[in-house]
Amino acid sequence: MATNIPPHNLREIVDAAILLIERPDATLKEVMKLVPGPDFPTGAYIAGREASKPLTKTGRGSFMMRAKAAIEEVGKDR
């Protein structure tokens, strides 16, 4: 992925923005219920959800990604 900013699900971001407009004192926990973390178009997983808390709170940090893979068998039966 060629970016320093991981992409997020737009619907989740809009929901979080509405929450913060309606309730500016909303907690990080409430925001993270709506935006659990980045949304990777390649389908990768974040290894350990705790890593995304500092990212959401400060905008800085890092996390480990794990690839998602599937093996399909193609044979004469198809």
Steps between C-alpha positions, in 0.01 A plus 500: 500500500657830397366739761584625847132531589305174511157528336186488710143405420328825400166401655670435837683835484179689421321327790786596735496860372124522565554359851767763574285782361203394712711412806842674500580338836470143361771267626761323290329171584172627351675618184686169464168313512415679175851496349673180616804559280629543146323329211754338271393450137729196475314331786790496746455454874646712780696272734379618842217751533665687789744658252222705339408688820800740498451548126141607551583721797815678376525426129845350557621146547546177314346156474581163351297371208437139411408408144181319413537213254284230350602191308266379230538159346425480130460156349324302228179489707422861422 
